[in-house]
Amino acid sequence: MAQSATNVGKKLIKIDVTSDSVCPWCFVGKKNLDKAVALSKDQYDFEIKWHPFLLDPSAPKEGVNKKDHYKNKFGSRADQMHARMAQTLEHCRFLRGMDWIMTCLASQEVPWIATGSYFLQGNKGFDKQHNLVEELMNGYFTQGKFIGDRDFLVESARKVGLEGAAEFLQDPNNGLQEVNEELEKYSANIWGVPHYVLNGEHKLSGGQPAEVFLRAFQVAAN
């Protein structure tokens, strides 16, 4: 779990993660990042912040069939890529969810609330955001949840102790400016996700194994 309070004798590692909630490699990367954080929590304190990325900004909000999407985008490589991702998810003991890919700003807005609403109230904002990303990805990849469903978004927010999501999502314009600003700031020069920046300098990309994160922590701490 993300931590944000620095203890005496520990170095703080700030991690900016740019991802899309429907990206399977982002889910794999998050699981491995969490494992690395758990293994090194006695050495470092962590401040993990998530930023949005849209794999396919043109995808309709009602969703598209995942296999069709890959075929249209990658052609003859689509079946091989789909099989590889399925194998990776099974290897990580994730159950395969629904055959839909969703590009929906609503799913990006809810994590933004967690940071925007709670950051100024103390150090709980980062934990709430991190846990909310887990709920969204876990629901999509292991339970077949439709990530654009308002009830699913609200329930996910409730589970991590985030109040006000139902009211916030009643207006489709709420948070759009903030999300678009995040997209412009953190996604402008990124061509794929997940993308990690440690302490504002050290960069990693892809669903890296925990061992790679552990080495990156050492470099960033020094």
TIMARKOL-233458 format. One record per atom (N, C-alpha, C): atom name; y, z, x negated. Coordinates in steps of 0.2 Angstrom, whole numbers. Layout:
BEGIN
{"CA" {Y Z X}};
...
***
This chain:
BEGIN
{"N" {-6 0 -4}};
{"CA" {0 0 0}};
{"C" {6 0 -4}};
{"N" {11 -3 -2}};
{"CA" {18 -3 -6}};
{"C" {21 4 -6}};
{"N" {24 5 -12}};
{"CA" {27 11 -13}};
{"C" {34 10 -16}};
{"N" {39 14 -14}};
{"CA" {46 13 -16}};
{"C" {49 18 -19}};
{"N" {46 24 -20}};
{"CA" {50 30 -23}};
{"C" {47 31 -30}};
{"N" {52 31 -35}};
{"CA" {50 31 -42}};
{"C" {49 38 -44}};
{"N" {43 39 -47}};
{"CA" {41 46 -49}};
{"C" {43 46 -57}};
{"N" {44 53 -59}};
{"CA" {46 54 -66}};
{"C" {40 51 -70}};
{"N" {41 48 -75}};
{"CA" {36 45 -80}};
{"C" {32 39 -78}};
{"N" {34 36 -72}};
{"CA" {31 30 -70}};
{"C" {37 25 -70}};
{"N" {35 19 -72}};
{"CA" {39 13 -72}};
{"C" {39 9 -65}};
{"N" {45 7 -62}};
{"CA" {45 4 -56}};
{"C" {44 -4 -57}};
{"N" {39 -6 -53}};
{"CA" {38 -14 -53}};
{"C" {40 -16 -46}};
{"N" {45 -21 -46}};
{"CA" {48 -24 -40}};
{"C" {44 -30 -39}};
{"N" {41 -32 -34}};
{"CA" {38 -38 -33}};
{"C" {40 -42 -26}};
{"N" {43 -47 -27}};
{"CA" {45 -52 -22}};
{"C" {40 -57 -21}};
{"N" {37 -57 -14}};
{"CA" {32 -61 -12}};
{"C" {35 -66 -7}};
{"N" {34 -73 -9}};
{"CA" {36 -78 -4}};
{"C" {29 -81 -1}};
{"N" {29 -81 5}};
{"CA" {22 -83 8}};
{"C" {23 -85 15}};
{"N" {18 -89 18}};
{"CA" {18 -91 25}};
{"C" {12 -87 28}};
{"N" {13 -84 34}};
{"CA" {8 -80 37}};
{"C" {1 -83 39}};
{"N" {2 -90 39}};
{"CA" {-5 -94 41}};
{"C" {-8 -97 35}};
{"N" {-5 -95 29}};
{"CA" {-8 -98 23}};
{"C" {-14 -94 20}};
{"N" {-20 -97 20}};
{"CA" {-26 -93 18}};
{"C" {-26 -90 11}};
{"N" {-23 -94 6}};
{"CA" {-22 -91 0}};
{"C" {-17 -85 -1}};
{"N" {-12 -85 4}};
{"CA" {-8 -80 4}};
{"C" {-11 -73 6}};
{"N" {-16 -74 11}};
{"CA" {-20 -68 13}};
{"C" {-25 -66 7}};
{"N" {-28 -71 4}};
{"CA" {-32 -69 -2}};
{"C" {-28 -66 -7}};
{"N" {-22 -68 -9}};
{"CA" {-18 -66 -14}};
{"C" {-15 -59 -12}};
{"N" {-14 -57 -6}};
{"CA" {-12 -51 -4}};
{"C" {-17 -46 -5}};
{"N" {-23 -47 -3}};
{"CA" {-29 -43 -4}};
{"C" {-30 -41 -11}};
{"N" {-29 -46 -15}};
{"CA" {-30 -45 -22}};
{"C" {-24 -41 -25}};
{"N" {-18 -42 -23}};
{"CA" {-12 -38 -25}};
{"C" {-13 -31 -23}};
{"N" {-15 -30 -17}};
{"CA" {-16 -23 -14}};
{"C" {-22 -19 -19}};
{"N" {-27 -23 -21}};
{"CA" {-32 -20 -25}};
{"C" {-29 -18 -32}};
{"N" {-25 -23 -35}};
{"CA" {-22 -21 -41}};
{"C" {-17 -15 -41}};
{"N" {-13 -15 -35}};
{"CA" {-9 -9 -34}};
{"C" {-12 -3 -34}};
{"N" {-18 -3 -30}};
{"CA" {-22 3 -29}};
{"C" {-25 6 -36}};
{"N" {-27 1 -40}};
{"CA" {-30 3 -46}};
{"C" {-25 5 -52}};
{"N" {-18 4 -51}};
{"CA" {-13 5 -56}};
{"C" {-8 10 -53}};
{"N" {-9 13 -47}};
{"CA" {-4 17 -44}};
{"C" {-3 24 -48}};
{"N" {-7 25 -52}};
{"CA" {-6 31 -57}};
{"C" {-1 29 -62}};
{"N" {0 23 -64}};
{"CA" {4 21 -69}};
{"C" {11 18 -67}};
{"N" {11 15 -61}};
{"CA" {17 12 -59}};
{"C" {19 14 -52}};
{"N" {25 14 -50}};
{"CA" {28 14 -43}};
{"C" {29 6 -41}};
{"N" {28 5 -35}};
{"CA" {29 -2 -33}};
{"C" {34 -3 -27}};
{"N" {38 -8 -27}};
{"CA" {43 -10 -22}};
{"C" {41 -17 -20}};
{"N" {38 -18 -15}};
{"CA" {35 -25 -13}};
{"C" {39 -27 -7}};
{"N" {42 -33 -8}};
{"CA" {46 -36 -2}};
{"C" {44 -43 -1}};
{"N" {43 -45 5}};
{"CA" {40 -51 7}};
{"C" {46 -56 10}};
{"N" {45 -62 8}};
{"CA" {50 -67 10}};
{"C" {46 -73 14}};
{"N" {50 -76 18}};
{"CA" {46 -82 22}};
{"C" {46 -88 18}};
{"N" {41 -92 20}};
{"CA" {40 -99 18}};
{"C" {36 -103 24}};
{"N" {39 -109 25}};
{"CA" {36 -113 30}};
{"C" {32 -118 27}};
{"N" {25 -118 28}};
{"CA" {21 -123 25}};
{"C" {22 -130 28}};
{"N" {23 -130 34}};
{"CA" {25 -136 38}};
{"C" {30 -135 43}};
{"N" {36 -135 41}};
{"CA" {42 -134 46}};
{"C" {42 -138 52}};
{"N" {39 -144 52}};
{"CA" {39 -149 57}};
{"C" {33 -147 62}};
{"N" {29 -143 61}};
{"CA" {23 -141 66}};
{"C" {26 -138 72}};
{"N" {23 -140 78}};
{"CA" {26 -138 84}};
{"C" {24 -130 85}};
{"N" {29 -127 88}};
{"CA" {28 -119 89}};
{"C" {21 -118 93}};
{"N" {19 -122 97}};
{"CA" {13 -121 101}};
{"C" {7 -122 97}};
{"N" {7 -124 91}};
{"CA" {2 -124 86}};
{"C" {-1 -131 86}};
{"N" {-5 -132 81}};
{"CA" {-9 -138 80}};
{"C" {-16 -137 77}};
{"N" {-21 -141 79}};
{"CA" {-27 -140 76}};
{"C" {-27 -140 68}};
{"N" {-30 -135 65}};
{"CA" {-30 -135 58}};
{"C" {-33 -141 55}};
{"N" {-39 -143 57}};
{"CA" {-43 -148 54}};
{"C" {-39 -155 54}};
{"N" {-36 -156 60}};
{"CA" {-32 -162 61}};
{"C" {-26 -162 57}};
{"N" {-23 -156 56}};
{"CA" {-17 -155 52}};
{"C" {-18 -157 45}};
{"N" {-24 -154 42}};
{"CA" {-26 -156 35}};
{"C" {-27 -163 34}};
{"N" {-31 -166 39}};
{"CA" {-32 -173 38}};
{"C" {-26 -177 38}};
{"N" {-21 -176 42}};
{"CA" {-15 -180 42}};
{"C" {-11 -179 36}};
{"N" {-12 -173 33}};
{"CA" {-8 -171 27}};
{"C" {-11 -173 21}};
{"N" {-18 -172 20}};
{"CA" {-21 -173 14}};
{"C" {-26 -179 14}};
{"N" {-27 -182 20}};
{"CA" {-32 -188 20}};
{"C" {-39 -186 18}};
{"N" {-42 -190 14}};
{"CA" {-49 -189 12}};
{"C" {-51 -182 9}};
{"N" {-46 -179 6}};
{"CA" {-47 -173 3}};
{"C" {-47 -167 8}};
{"N" {-46 -168 14}};
{"CA" {-45 -163 19}};
{"C" {-52 -159 20}};
{"N" {-57 -162 21}};
{"CA" {-64 -159 22}};
{"C" {-66 -154 16}};
{"N" {-65 -157 10}};
{"CA" {-66 -153 4}};
{"C" {-62 -147 4}};
{"N" {-55 -148 5}};
{"CA" {-51 -142 5}};
{"C" {-52 -137 10}};
{"N" {-54 -139 16}};
{"CA" {-56 -135 22}};
{"C" {-62 -131 20}};
{"N" {-67 -134 17}};
{"CA" {-73 -131 15}};
{"C" {-72 -125 10}};
{"N" {-68 -127 5}};
{"CA" {-66 -123 0}};
{"C" {-63 -116 2}};
{"N" {-58 -117 7}};
{"CA" {-54 -111 10}};
{"C" {-59 -107 14}};
{"N" {-63 -110 18}};
{"CA" {-68 -106 22}};
{"C" {-73 -102 17}};
{"N" {-75 -105 12}};
{"CA" {-80 -102 7}};
{"C" {-76 -96 4}};
{"N" {-70 -97 2}};
{"CA" {-66 -92 -1}};
{"C" {-65 -86 4}};
{"N" {-63 -87 10}};
{"CA" {-62 -82 15}};
{"C" {-69 -78 16}};
{"N" {-74 -82 16}};
{"CA" {-81 -79 17}};
{"C" {-83 -74 11}};
{"N" {-81 -77 5}};
{"CA" {-82 -73 -1}};
{"C" {-78 -67 -1}};
{"N" {-72 -67 2}};
{"CA" {-68 -61 2}};
{"C" {-70 -57 8}};
{"N" {-75 -59 11}};
{"CA" {-78 -55 17}};
{"C" {-73 -55 23}};
{"N" {-69 -60 24}};
{"CA" {-65 -61 29}};
{"C" {-69 -65 34}};
{"N" {-68 -64 41}};
{"CA" {-71 -68 46}};
{"C" {-66 -74 47}};
{"N" {-69 -80 48}};
{"CA" {-64 -85 50}};
{"C" {-62 -85 57}};
{"N" {-55 -85 57}};
{"CA" {-52 -85 64}};
{"C" {-51 -92 67}};
{"N" {-46 -92 71}};
{"CA" {-46 -98 75}};
{"C" {-44 -105 71}};
{"N" {-46 -110 74}};
{"CA" {-44 -117 71}};
{"C" {-37 -119 72}};
{"N" {-32 -115 71}};
{"CA" {-26 -117 72}};
{"C" {-21 -115 67}};
{"N" {-16 -119 65}};
{"CA" {-11 -117 60}};
{"C" {-5 -117 64}};
{"N" {-1 -112 62}};
{"CA" {5 -110 66}};
{"C" {11 -110 62}};
{"N" {16 -114 63}};
{"CA" {23 -113 60}};
{"C" {27 -110 65}};
{"N" {29 -104 65}};
{"CA" {33 -101 70}};
{"C" {38 -96 67}};
{"N" {44 -97 68}};
{"CA" {49 -93 65}};
{"C" {48 -86 68}};
{"N" {46 -85 74}};
{"CA" {45 -78 76}};
{"C" {41 -74 72}};
{"N" {35 -77 69}};
{"CA" {31 -73 65}};
{"C" {35 -71 58}};
{"N" {40 -75 56}};
{"CA" {43 -73 50}};
{"C" {49 -68 52}};
{"N" {51 -68 58}};
{"CA" {57 -63 60}};
{"C" {54 -56 60}};
{"N" {48 -55 63}};
{"CA" {46 -48 63}};
{"C" {46 -44 57}};
{"N" {43 -47 51}};
{"CA" {43 -44 45}};
{"C" {50 -43 42}};
{"N" {55 -47 44}};
{"CA" {62 -46 43}};
{"C" {65 -40 46}};
{"N" {63 -39 52}};
{"CA" {65 -33 55}};
{"C" {63 -27 51}};
{"N" {57 -27 49}};
{"CA" {55 -21 45}};
{"C" {59 -19 39}};
{"N" {61 -24 36}};
{"CA" {66 -23 30}};
{"C" {73 -22 33}};
{"N" {76 -26 37}};
{"CA" {83 -25 39}};
{"C" {84 -19 43}};
{"N" {80 -17 47}};
{"CA" {81 -11 51}};
{"C" {80 -4 48}};
{"N" {75 -4 43}};
{"CA" {73 2 40}};
{"C" {75 3 33}};
{"N" {77 -2 29}};
{"CA" {79 -1 22}};
{"C" {84 4 21}};
{"N" {89 4 26}};
{"CA" {95 8 25}};
{"C" {93 15 27}};
{"N" {88 16 30}};
{"CA" {86 23 33}};
{"C" {82 27 28}};
{"N" {80 24 22}};
{"CA" {76 27 17}};
{"C" {72 22 14}};
{"N" {66 25 12}};
{"CA" {61 21 8}};
{"C" {55 18 12}};
{"N" {56 19 19}};
{"CA" {50 17 23}};
{"C" {50 9 24}};
{"N" {56 6 23}};
{"CA" {56 -1 25}};
{"C" {51 -5 22}};
{"N" {50 -5 15}};
{"CA" {45 -9 12}};
{"C" {38 -8 14}};
{"N" {36 -1 15}};
{"CA" {30 0 17}};
{"C" {28 -3 24}};
{"N" {33 -3 29}};
{"CA" {32 -5 35}};
{"C" {32 -13 35}};
{"N" {36 -16 31}};
{"CA" {35 -23 30}};
{"C" {29 -25 28}};
{"N" {26 -22 22}};
{"CA" {20 -24 19}};
{"C" {14 -23 24}};
{"N" {14 -17 28}};
{"CA" {9 -16 32}};
{"C" {9 -21 38}};
{"N" {15 -23 40}};
{"CA" {16 -28 46}};
{"C" {13 -35 44}};
{"N" {14 -37 37}};
{"CA" {11 -43 35}};
{"C" {4 -43 35}};
{"N" {1 -37 33}};
{"CA" {-6 -36 34}};
{"C" {-9 -37 41}};
{"N" {-5 -34 46}};
{"CA" {-7 -35 53}};
{"C" {-7 -42 55}};
{"N" {-2 -45 53}};
{"CA" {-1 -52 55}};
{"C" {-7 -57 52}};
{"N" {-8 -56 46}};
{"CA" {-13 -60 43}};
{"C" {-20 -58 45}};
{"N" {-21 -52 45}};
{"CA" {-28 -49 47}};
{"C" {-29 -52 55}};
{"N" {-24 -52 59}};
{"CA" {-25 -54 66}};
{"C" {-27 -61 66}};
{"N" {-23 -65 62}};
{"CA" {-24 -72 62}};
{"C" {-31 -75 59}};
{"N" {-32 -72 53}};
{"CA" {-38 -74 49}};
{"C" {-45 -71 51}};
{"N" {-45 -65 54}};
{"CA" {-51 -61 56}};
{"C" {-52 -60 63}};
{"N" {-47 -61 67}};
{"CA" {-48 -60 74}};
{"C" {-46 -66 79}};
{"N" {-44 -71 75}};
{"CA" {-42 -77 79}};
{"C" {-36 -76 83}};
{"N" {-31 -72 81}};
{"CA" {-25 -71 85}};
{"C" {-21 -77 84}};
{"N" {-17 -79 90}};
{"CA" {-12 -84 89}};
{"C" {-6 -81 87}};
{"N" {-4 -83 81}};
{"CA" {2 -79 77}};
{"C" {9 -80 81}};
{"N" {9 -85 85}};
{"CA" {15 -86 89}};
{"C" {16 -82 95}};
{"N" {10 -79 97}};
{"CA" {10 -75 103}};
{"C" {15 -69 103}};
{"N" {19 -68 108}};
{"CA" {24 -63 107}};
{"C" {21 -56 108}};
{"N" {16 -56 112}};
{"CA" {12 -49 113}};
{"C" {9 -47 107}};
{"N" {6 -52 103}};
{"CA" {3 -50 97}};
{"C" {8 -48 92}};
{"N" {13 -51 91}};
{"CA" {19 -49 87}};
{"C" {21 -42 88}};
{"N" {22 -41 95}};
{"CA" {25 -34 97}};
{"C" {20 -29 95}};
{"N" {13 -30 97}};
{"CA" {8 -25 96}};
{"C" {7 -24 88}};
{"N" {8 -29 84}};
{"CA" {7 -28 77}};
{"C" {13 -24 74}};
{"N" {19 -25 77}};
{"CA" {25 -21 75}};
{"C" {23 -13 77}};
{"N" {21 -13 83}};
{"CA" {19 -6 85}};
{"C" {14 -2 81}};
{"N" {9 -6 79}};
{"CA" {4 -2 75}};
{"C" {7 0 68}};
{"N" {12 -3 65}};
{"CA" {15 0 59}};
{"C" {21 4 60}};
{"N" {22 6 66}};
{"CA" {27 11 68}};
{"C" {34 8 68}};
{"N" {34 1 70}};
{"CA" {41 -2 70}};
{"C" {43 -3 77}};
{"N" {48 0 79}};
{"CA" {50 0 86}};
{"C" {56 -5 87}};
{"N" {56 -7 93}};
{"CA" {61 -12 95}};
{"C" {60 -19 94}};
{"N" {53 -21 92}};
{"CA" {52 -28 92}};
{"C" {52 -32 98}};
{"N" {49 -28 104}};
{"CA" {49 -32 110}};
{"C" {56 -34 112}};
{"N" {61 -29 112}};
{"CA" {68 -31 114}};
{"C" {71 -36 109}};
{"N" {69 -36 102}};
{"CA" {72 -41 98}};
{"C" {70 -48 99}};
{"N" {63 -48 101}};
{"CA" {60 -55 102}};
{"C" {62 -58 109}};
{"N" {65 -54 113}};
{"CA" {67 -57 119}};
{"C" {72 -63 119}};
{"N" {77 -62 113}};
{"CA" {81 -67 112}};
{"C" {79 -72 106}};
{"N" {77 -78 107}};
{"CA" {74 -82 102}};
{"C" {79 -83 96}};
{"N" {85 -82 97}};
{"CA" {90 -83 91}};
{"C" {91 -77 87}};
{"N" {88 -71 89}};
{"CA" {88 -65 85}};
{"C" {85 -66 78}};
{"N" {88 -65 73}};
{"CA" {85 -65 66}};
{"C" {85 -72 63}};
{"N" {86 -77 67}};
{"CA" {86 -84 64}};
{"C" {90 -85 58}};
{"N" {96 -82 59}};
{"CA" {101 -83 53}};
{"C" {98 -80 47}};
{"N" {96 -74 48}};
{"CA" {93 -70 42}};
{"C" {87 -73 39}};
{"N" {83 -76 43}};
{"CA" {77 -79 41}};
{"C" {78 -85 37}};
{"N" {83 -89 40}};
{"CA" {85 -96 37}};
{"C" {88 -94 30}};
{"N" {92 -89 30}};
{"CA" {95 -87 23}};
{"C" {90 -85 18}};
{"N" {85 -81 20}};
{"CA" {79 -80 16}};
{"C" {75 -86 14}};
{"N" {74 -91 18}};
{"CA" {71 -97 17}};
{"C" {75 -101 11}};
{"N" {81 -101 12}};
{"CA" {86 -105 7}};
{"C" {86 -101 1}};
{"N" {86 -95 1}};
{"CA" {86 -91 -6}};
{"C" {80 -91 -10}};
{"N" {74 -90 -6}};
{"CA" {68 -89 -9}};
{"C" {63 -95 -9}};
{"N" {64 -100 -5}};
{"CA" {59 -105 -4}};
{"C" {62 -112 -7}};
{"N" {68 -112 -9}};
{"CA" {72 -118 -11}};
{"C" {68 -122 -17}};
{"N" {66 -118 -22}};
{"CA" {63 -121 -27}};
{"C" {55 -120 -28}};
{"N" {52 -118 -22}};
{"CA" {45 -117 -22}};
{"C" {41 -122 -19}};
{"N" {36 -125 -21}};
{"CA" {32 -130 -18}};
{"C" {26 -128 -15}};
{"N" {24 -121 -17}};
{"CA" {18 -119 -14}};
{"C" {18 -111 -14}};
{"N" {14 -108 -10}};
{"CA" {13 -101 -9}};
{"C" {6 -99 -9}};
{"N" {5 -93 -11}};
{"CA" {9 -87 -12}};
{"C" {13 -88 -19}};
{"N" {19 -85 -19}};
{"CA" {23 -85 -25}};
{"C" {25 -78 -26}};
{"N" {25 -76 -32}};
{"CA" {26 -69 -34}};
{"C" {32 -69 -40}};
{"N" {36 -64 -39}};
{"CA" {41 -63 -45}};
{"C" {41 -56 -46}};
{"N" {40 -54 -52}};
{"CA" {39 -47 -54}};
{"C" {45 -45 -58}};
{"N" {49 -40 -56}};
{"CA" {55 -37 -59}};
{"C" {60 -43 -60}};
{"N" {60 -47 -55}};
{"CA" {65 -53 -55}};
{"C" {64 -58 -61}};
{"N" {59 -58 -64}};
{"CA" {58 -62 -70}};
{"C" {51 -65 -71}};
{"N" {46 -61 -70}};
{"CA" {39 -64 -72}};
{"C" {36 -67 -65}};
{"N" {34 -73 -66}};
{"CA" {32 -77 -60}};
{"C" {24 -78 -60}};
{"N" {21 -78 -54}};
{"CA" {14 -80 -53}};
{"C" {14 -84 -47}};
{"N" {9 -88 -46}};
{"CA" {8 -92 -40}};
{"C" {1 -93 -39}};
{"N" {-1 -93 -32}};
{"CA" {-8 -94 -30}};
{"C" {-11 -87 -28}};
{"N" {-17 -88 -26}};
{"CA" {-21 -82 -24}};
{"C" {-25 -79 -30}};
{"N" {-21 -76 -34}};
{"CA" {-23 -74 -41}};
{"C" {-28 -68 -40}};
{"N" {-33 -67 -44}};
{"CA" {-37 -61 -44}};
{"C" {-34 -55 -46}};
{"N" {-36 -49 -44}};
{"CA" {-33 -43 -46}};
{"C" {-32 -42 -53}};
{"N" {-37 -45 -57}};
{"CA" {-36 -44 -65}};
{"C" {-29 -47 -67}};
{"N" {-28 -53 -64}};
{"CA" {-22 -56 -66}};
{"C" {-15 -52 -64}};
{"N" {-16 -49 -59}};
{"CA" {-10 -45 -57}};
{"C" {-9 -39 -61}};
{"N" {-15 -36 -63}};
{"CA" {-15 -30 -68}};
{"C" {-11 -32 -74}};
{"N" {-13 -38 -77}};
{"CA" {-10 -40 -83}};
{"C" {-3 -41 -82}};
{"N" {-1 -44 -77}};
{"CA" {6 -45 -75}};
{"C" {10 -39 -74}};
{"N" {7 -34 -72}};
{"CA" {10 -27 -71}};
{"C" {12 -25 -78}};
{"N" {8 -25 -83}};
{"CA" {9 -23 -90}};
{"C" {15 -27 -93}};
{"N" {15 -33 -92}};
{"CA" {20 -37 -95}};
{"C" {27 -36 -92}};
{"N" {27 -35 -85}};
{"CA" {33 -33 -82}};
{"C" {36 -26 -83}};
{"N" {31 -22 -84}};
{"CA" {33 -15 -86}};
{"C" {36 -14 -93}};
{"N" {34 -19 -97}};
{"CA" {37 -19 -104}};
{"C" {43 -23 -105}};
***
